[in-house]
Amino acid sequence: MNDSHAGTIREQDLGSPRGALAGIVVLDLGQVYAGPYCTHLLRSLGATVIKIEPFGGEPIRWRSSGATSGQAFLMLNAGKKGVRLDLKKPQGRDLFLELVRRADVVVENFAPGVMDRLGIGWDVLHAVRPTLVLASGRAYGDHPAAEGMRGMDVTVQAMSGVVTTTGFADQAPVKAGPAVVDFAAGSHLTSAVLAALFQRERTGEGQHVEVAMQDAIVPTLTSNIAGLLEAGGDFPERTGNRHGGLAVCPYNIYPVIDGWLAILCLRPKHWTDLCGLMGRDDLADDPALATPAGRVLKMDDIDDAVSAWTRGLDKAEAFRLLQAADVPAAPVRSLNEVIHDPVLRDRGMLTEIGEGERACTVLGSPLQMGDSPAPAAPAPLLGEDTEEVLRTFLEMSPEDIGRLREESVI
């Protein structure tokens, strides 16, 4: 088979016909969050994503109580086609390369060296399909000092400084609650894929793109690093709920009758309007507090004043008053409140799809495209679409597919 067979793929097999990436075929070797989130975003833009898993399935499929469809897997893999394939067997490798001949993108976030050991590294893939984009997610990237180093979200948080900047100065460092590194890396990897596809339109050539998790998360520390540099090296790493660079005040989580409320004053008007709400014209008129730097020097006193005001209000009332005054603020909500948020629901970021045992909650895409609708479909069962993909994409006969199944290749 050769590249000319790519034309045999039917239009209805290639994602959403109106999607921005309609006609683009992505082979997804991603695991856990970073790789699968990248392909989730590509799929939401209309690409056909073929998720290729080993016989045991990818890790998060099994993470909850032995079930074959953990909720995290369902949320990130909705609408993908599921193929089970043993890449360690020569026949499995050959089948994968035949799929590569018809693909536009391969996404993987294996440990360094795994793709080469499987015989499907960049040199092999590029020779088979010169127009292919290989997107690799790594922990620390291709660098001699990082050779052999593996990483997961929490370990990269630790290495990159995220952990040391999270928490309170007099307590132990704390990891960020969400998997910020994985999803930052997945988002950046999507950008790299889209840029490579755009460049391919000009040059006709594919390329290997890489995103390191550490590279993707370090820019989120801009405020913290800026504070350190501006202080000449003497700077508290953990600032609790205060501004990471200690350059903005008020900036904190303040108590209310029924919980907590985030408030910050970035502009001078925010500060004066907040003082008006609190009935503290004395603070608004104090020249020592007229600048951000001046307020930072009196941070404890200001936080005490704001807390004294918020403690007399419930979340809804305090939020209403602050919104009306155009002071940036938000209630601290529980996860249960978040997953039922009408804005997230109406925008499709959280949606229920499927029926019966296939019913589940799935993620939408932050990439809201006016003319590129994202079709909804449940995540595949392990290997659910193997026969369809081999039949449709590779034009294999039922007999050949049956033999592969008997030989435990698929």
QUIDAJO-V7027 format. One record per run of one state. SS is the DSSP state (H for helix, E for strand, - for the rest). FROM is the first residue (numbers start at 1). LEN is the number of residues. If there is no record, write none. Layout:
SS;FROM;LEN, SS;FROM;LEN
//
This chain:
-;1;2, H;3;6, -;9;2, H;11;3, -;14;11, E;25;4, -;29;5, H;34;11, -;45;3, E;48;6, -;54;5, H;59;3, -;62;9, H;71;6, -;77;1, E;78;1, -;79;2, E;81;4, -;85;5, H;90;11, -;101;4, E;105;4, -;109;5, H;114;4, -;118;4, H;122;7, -;129;4, E;133;6, -;139;5, H;144;3, -;147;6, H;153;8, -;161;2, H;163;3, -;166;14, H;180;24, -;204;3, E;207;6, H;213;18, -;231;20, E;251;6, -;257;2, E;259;6, -;265;3, H;268;11, -;279;2, H;281;4, -;285;2, H;287;3, -;290;2, H;292;6, -;298;1, H;299;12, -;311;4, H;315;10, -;325;4, E;329;3, -;332;3, H;335;5, -;340;2, H;342;5, -;347;3, E;350;4, -;354;2, H;356;3, -;359;1, E;360;4, -;364;15, E;379;1, -;380;6, H;386;9, -;395;3, H;398;9, -;407;4
//
